[in-house]
Amino acid sequence: MKLSTFDAYKRLEAEGAIPLEGELLARLQRRLLSILDDILAVASETGARLVLGGGTALGAARHAGFIPWDDDLDVNIPRADWPRFREAFRARFGEKYAIYEPGSPADYGLCFPRIRLAGTRFVTREDVVNPPPCTGVFVDVFLQEAVPDNALLRRLHGWGSLALGFLYSCRKAFAERRAQRAWGLTGGVFRLKRCIGFFLAWLSLGRWTRLWNAWNGLCHRGSSRLVTYPVGRRHYFGELAPRAEQAPGEPRPFEGRTCPCAAGLEAYMARLYGADYMTPPPPERRERHVVFGIDL
């Protein structure tokens, strides 16, 4: 049985969801670009080694901008640079944005930071189950983790991350159980995860999130040969890469601006999306967020 529910959520068709297309999607993408501009300005000021990540990096490689149907924006940053960037961003923009991350607030249930624009509304499935104070349009931040050079320690670190990530996903499935049933997510893997999550409910989802986040950040070697994004789509071992490959390289065009991308962007894209990443998928394989409320 395949234990990942990633694809099911990315292609979920739920009752009450708002289609993001046409002018609404274009307006959303413009909002996301305005957030990205603010993020890039602070990254430049602080020297944070931030690059475009995930589908946003794919858009830069394939379209020199957004994937035409894309409704989100991702950036990657080394964990060591995140606190400096976060504090500078807050100092510069004050209450314009809300920043959420594991442990802040305590009940935050996502395993990566999220920067949300105040005064807007973008309600995703997570916001329906566990609404934060601000549900604005957001950019997701994925923390690049150092990896032990010792092979045995690396396997221990990696398998520990996978195990905690699975337990986290089970606890999250239990927290979302009513919504999952309403959305028709009743397959065997969802039932299995909800069942396991029941026995993990003695700890809150926020505590499981913080536990997994703390484990992922155990290696502090800024000179480690390899790095990874353990909460990314390919998880710990599937996202392992040489540090030099994930360092900022030559900026790439993105929607009329130049944005920092990984030095080994081609290898990064092939690892995440396969060797044919430059070929757009058919409509039935396109990934989207499920959105239940939007106000730009």
DRENLUMNU-89570 format. One record per residue (C-alpha): residue number from 0; residue in three letters; chain; x, y, z negated. Coordinates in steps of 0.5 Angstrom, whole numbers, plus 500, padded with zeros to 3 digits. Each point is the difference from the previous one (the first is absolute). Last residue first. Layout:
N
<NUM,ALA,A,<X,Y,Z>>
...
% end
This chain:
296
<295,LEU,A,<485,579,505>>
<294,ASP,A,<494,496,497>>
<293,ILE,A,<500,493,501>>
<292,GLY,A,<496,494,496>>
<291,PHE,A,<500,493,501>>
<290,VAL,A,<506,498,503>>
<289,VAL,A,<503,494,502>>
<288,HIS,A,<507,501,503>>
<287,ARG,A,<502,497,507>>
<286,GLU,A,<504,495,503>>
<285,ARG,A,<499,498,508>>
<284,ARG,A,<500,493,501>>
<283,GLU,A,<493,500,503>>
<282,PRO,A,<502,506,505>>
<281,PRO,A,<506,496,503>>
<280,PRO,A,<507,502,497>>
<279,PRO,A,<504,505,503>>
<278,THR,A,<507,497,503>>
<277,MET,A,<506,504,497>>
<276,TYR,A,<500,495,494>>
<275,ASP,A,<501,494,505>>
<274,ALA,A,<506,497,496>>
<273,GLY,A,<495,500,494>>
<272,TYR,A,<497,505,495>>
<271,LEU,A,<504,500,494>>
<270,ARG,A,<506,498,502>>
<269,ALA,A,<500,502,507>>
<268,MET,A,<499,507,497>>
<267,TYR,A,<505,500,495>>
<266,ALA,A,<505,498,506>>
<265,GLU,A,<498,505,504>>
<264,LEU,A,<500,505,495>>
<263,GLY,A,<507,499,498>>
<262,ALA,A,<502,507,498>>
<261,ALA,A,<494,500,496>>
<260,CYS,A,<495,506,502>>
<259,PRO,A,<501,508,499>>
<258,CYS,A,<494,504,503>>
<257,THR,A,<501,505,506>>
<256,ARG,A,<494,504,501>>
<255,GLY,A,<495,500,506>>
<254,GLU,A,<495,494,498>>
<253,PHE,A,<506,496,498>>
<252,PRO,A,<507,500,503>>
<251,ARG,A,<506,496,497>>
<250,PRO,A,<505,503,495>>
<249,GLU,A,<507,496,501>>
<248,GLY,A,<501,495,494>>
<247,PRO,A,<498,500,493>>
<246,ALA,A,<502,494,496>>
<245,GLN,A,<496,494,502>>
<244,GLU,A,<505,496,504>>
<243,ALA,A,<506,502,496>>
<242,ARG,A,<497,497,494>>
<241,PRO,A,<500,493,504>>
<240,ALA,A,<493,498,500>>
<239,LEU,A,<495,495,496>>
<238,GLU,A,<493,501,501>>
<237,GLY,A,<498,493,501>>
<236,PHE,A,<503,498,494>>
<235,TYR,A,<496,505,495>>
<234,HIS,A,<494,501,504>>
<233,ARG,A,<498,500,507>>
<232,ARG,A,<494,505,500>>
<231,GLY,A,<504,504,495>>
<230,VAL,A,<500,500,492>>
<229,PRO,A,<507,497,500>>
<228,TYR,A,<503,505,504>>
<227,THR,A,<507,498,501>>
<226,VAL,A,<508,502,499>>
<225,LEU,A,<506,496,502>>
<224,ARG,A,<508,502,499>>
<223,SER,A,<499,502,493>>
<222,SER,A,<503,507,499>>
<221,GLY,A,<495,504,496>>
<220,ARG,A,<500,494,496>>
<219,HIS,A,<494,501,495>>
<218,CYS,A,<496,493,501>>
<217,LEU,A,<494,499,495>>
<216,GLY,A,<496,505,504>>
<215,ASN,A,<495,494,503>>
<214,TRP,A,<500,497,493>>
<213,ALA,A,<497,507,497>>
<212,ASN,A,<495,501,506>>
<211,TRP,A,<497,493,499>>
<210,LEU,A,<499,501,492>>
<209,ARG,A,<497,507,502>>
<208,THR,A,<495,497,504>>
<207,TRP,A,<499,495,495>>
<206,ARG,A,<499,505,495>>
<205,GLY,A,<495,504,505>>
<204,LEU,A,<496,494,501>>
<203,SER,A,<499,499,493>>
<202,LEU,A,<502,494,496>>
<201,TRP,A,<496,495,497>>
<200,ALA,A,<497,500,507>>
<199,LEU,A,<505,495,502>>
<198,PHE,A,<495,494,499>>
<197,PHE,A,<495,503,505>>
<196,GLY,A,<505,502,505>>
<195,ILE,A,<501,492,501>>
<194,CYS,A,<493,500,502>>
<193,ARG,A,<500,506,504>>
<192,LYS,A,<506,498,504>>
<191,LEU,A,<497,493,501>>
<190,ARG,A,<493,503,503>>
<189,PHE,A,<504,505,504>>
<188,VAL,A,<504,494,503>>
<187,GLY,A,<494,496,501>>
<186,GLY,A,<496,505,504>>
<185,THR,A,<495,505,497>>
<184,LEU,A,<502,506,502>>
<183,GLY,A,<493,502,503>>
<182,TRP,A,<501,508,498>>
<181,ALA,A,<495,499,494>>
<180,ARG,A,<504,494,498>>
<179,GLN,A,<506,504,500>>
<178,ALA,A,<497,506,496>>
<177,ARG,A,<498,495,494>>
<176,ARG,A,<507,497,500>>
<175,GLU,A,<504,506,500>>
<174,ALA,A,<503,500,493>>
<173,PHE,A,<501,492,502>>
<172,ALA,A,<503,501,506>>
<171,LYS,A,<505,505,497>>
<170,ARG,A,<502,495,495>>
<169,CYS,A,<501,495,505>>
<168,SER,A,<504,505,504>>
<167,TYR,A,<504,502,494>>
<166,LEU,A,<501,492,499>>
<165,PHE,A,<503,500,507>>
<164,GLY,A,<504,506,499>>
<163,LEU,A,<503,497,494>>
<162,ALA,A,<502,493,503>>
<161,LEU,A,<503,504,506>>
<160,SER,A,<504,505,496>>
<159,GLY,A,<503,494,496>>
<158,TRP,A,<501,496,506>>
<157,GLY,A,<504,506,503>>
<156,HIS,A,<504,502,493>>
<155,LEU,A,<502,493,499>>
<154,ARG,A,<502,499,508>>
<153,ARG,A,<504,506,499>>
<152,LEU,A,<503,498,494>>
<151,LEU,A,<502,493,503>>
<150,ALA,A,<503,504,506>>
<149,ASN,A,<504,505,496>>
<148,ASP,A,<500,507,504>>
<147,PRO,A,<494,501,496>>
<146,VAL,A,<494,504,504>>
<145,ALA,A,<499,508,499>>
<144,GLU,A,<493,502,501>>
<143,GLN,A,<497,505,505>>
<142,LEU,A,<493,503,497>>
<141,PHE,A,<494,500,505>>
<140,VAL,A,<497,507,500>>
<139,ASP,A,<492,500,502>>
<138,VAL,A,<498,507,503>>
<137,PHE,A,<493,502,498>>
<136,VAL,A,<493,503,502>>
<135,GLY,A,<497,502,493>>
<134,THR,A,<497,495,495>>
<133,CYS,A,<502,504,494>>
<132,PRO,A,<498,498,493>>
<131,PRO,A,<502,493,502>>
<130,PRO,A,<494,495,502>>
<129,ASN,A,<501,493,498>>
<128,VAL,A,<495,496,504>>
<127,VAL,A,<498,505,505>>
<126,ASP,A,<507,503,500>>
<125,GLU,A,<503,493,502>>
<124,ARG,A,<495,500,506>>
<123,THR,A,<502,506,502>>
<122,VAL,A,<497,507,499>>
<121,PHE,A,<503,506,504>>
<120,ARG,A,<498,507,497>>
<119,THR,A,<504,506,500>>
<118,GLY,A,<501,506,495>>
<117,ALA,A,<506,497,498>>
<116,LEU,A,<505,496,504>>
<115,ARG,A,<502,493,498>>
<114,ILE,A,<507,498,499>>
<113,ARG,A,<500,492,499>>
<112,PRO,A,<505,496,496>>
<111,PHE,A,<501,493,501>>
<110,CYS,A,<497,494,497>>
<109,LEU,A,<493,502,499>>
<108,GLY,A,<495,499,494>>
<107,TYR,A,<501,507,496>>
<106,ASP,A,<497,498,494>>
<105,ALA,A,<506,504,496>>
<104,PRO,A,<500,506,504>>
<103,SER,A,<506,500,502>>
<102,GLY,A,<502,493,498>>
<101,PRO,A,<501,498,507>>
<100,GLU,A,<500,506,504>>
<99,TYR,A,<495,506,502>>
<98,ILE,A,<502,507,502>>
<97,ALA,A,<494,505,501>>
<96,TYR,A,<501,506,505>>
<95,LYS,A,<499,507,500>>
<94,GLU,A,<500,501,493>>
<93,GLY,A,<507,502,499>>
<92,PHE,A,<504,500,507>>
<91,ARG,A,<507,502,499>>
<90,ALA,A,<501,497,493>>
<89,ARG,A,<496,493,501>>
<88,PHE,A,<504,499,507>>
<87,ALA,A,<506,501,496>>
<86,GLU,A,<498,496,494>>
<85,ARG,A,<498,494,505>>
<84,PHE,A,<507,501,505>>
<83,ARG,A,<504,499,494>>
<82,PRO,A,<496,494,497>>
<81,TRP,A,<500,497,507>>
<80,ASP,A,<508,500,502>>
<79,ALA,A,<502,494,496>>
<78,ARG,A,<494,496,502>>
<77,PRO,A,<502,501,507>>
<76,ILE,A,<495,503,505>>
<75,ASN,A,<495,498,505>>
<74,VAL,A,<494,504,503>>
<73,ASP,A,<493,498,502>>
<72,LEU,A,<495,503,504>>
<71,ASP,A,<493,498,501>>
<70,ASP,A,<494,500,505>>
<69,ASP,A,<503,497,506>>
<68,TRP,A,<496,499,506>>
<67,PRO,A,<505,503,505>>
<66,ILE,A,<506,498,497>>
<65,PHE,A,<502,507,497>>
<64,GLY,A,<506,503,503>>
<63,ALA,A,<506,499,505>>
<62,HIS,A,<495,494,503>>
<61,ARG,A,<504,494,499>>
<60,ALA,A,<506,501,495>>
<59,ALA,A,<497,506,496>>
<58,GLY,A,<493,496,500>>
<57,LEU,A,<504,494,497>>
<56,ALA,A,<503,504,495>>
<55,THR,A,<493,503,498>>
<54,GLY,A,<498,492,500>>
<53,GLY,A,<505,498,495>>
<52,GLY,A,<505,506,497>>
<51,LEU,A,<502,507,502>>
<50,VAL,A,<507,502,497>>
<49,LEU,A,<502,503,493>>
<48,ARG,A,<507,500,497>>
<47,ALA,A,<498,506,495>>
<46,GLY,A,<505,506,501>>
<45,THR,A,<496,504,496>>
<44,GLU,A,<499,506,505>>
<43,SER,A,<499,495,505>>
<42,ALA,A,<495,495,497>>
<41,VAL,A,<496,506,497>>
<40,ALA,A,<499,503,508>>
<39,LEU,A,<499,493,502>>
<38,ILE,A,<494,499,495>>
<37,ASP,A,<497,506,502>>
<36,ASP,A,<500,499,507>>
<35,LEU,A,<497,493,499>>
<34,ILE,A,<494,503,496>>
<33,SER,A,<499,504,506>>
<32,LEU,A,<500,494,505>>
<31,LEU,A,<495,496,496>>
<30,ARG,A,<495,506,500>>
<29,ARG,A,<501,500,508>>
<28,GLN,A,<499,493,500>>
<27,LEU,A,<494,500,496>>
<26,ARG,A,<498,506,505>>
<25,ALA,A,<501,495,506>>
<24,LEU,A,<497,494,497>>
<23,LEU,A,<493,505,499>>
<22,GLU,A,<501,502,507>>
<21,GLY,A,<500,493,503>>
<20,GLU,A,<500,494,495>>
<19,LEU,A,<500,498,493>>
<18,PRO,A,<493,496,499>>
<17,ILE,A,<497,501,493>>
<16,ALA,A,<499,494,496>>
<15,GLY,A,<493,499,497>>
<14,GLU,A,<500,493,501>>
<13,ALA,A,<507,497,500>>
<12,GLU,A,<504,498,507>>
<11,LEU,A,<507,498,497>>
<10,ARG,A,<505,500,505>>
<9,LYS,A,<506,502,496>>
<8,TYR,A,<497,496,494>>
<7,ALA,A,<500,494,503>>
<6,ASP,A,<507,500,503>>
<5,PHE,A,<503,502,493>>
<4,THR,A,<496,494,496>>
<3,SER,A,<507,496,499>>
<2,LEU,A,<499,493,497>>
<1,LYS,A,<500,496,507>>
<0,MET,A,<497,493,498>>
% end
